[in-house]
Amino acid sequence: MVIIQFKKGIKALIEVEKADLPPIGANESYQCAIYSQTLNKRFVASGPTEDAEGKLVFVWPHGVKTDEHGKNIPDPEVTNGTASMPLGRYQLELYATDKSFMTDGNQLVEVIDVNILSSNSEDANEGTNA
């Protein structure tokens, strides 16, 4: 099984073929989330938007802001941003807003650490010739 990786602090997206999904009510839409049973926490994607090829696109924003010292930090106002996601494995969920359909949760998503939230160092000194 391929595990989808979300990089902490980097925008993530998933595309789903709309034709592969069961029909839902006219006033309903599909939702996509990642869920951690251990944390009992769910991060719901923004969207969906539908592209020209009939794919539904779900997006989790990066959720990073810059503080007054120029450091990248998680933005607490972007609760579904990848920067706010604890590291670990999650179940991918795709469901209808009327709860008439939900995937079996067999696809795994792993949130991994990257250096986008690390502190910037001072400018490097120029090298010297020995």
Helices and strands as residue ranges (DSSP letters): E 4-7, E 12-17, G 18-20, E 30-36, E 41-44, E 46-50, E 55-60, E 64-66, E 72-74, G 82-84, E 88-96, E 108-112, G 115-117
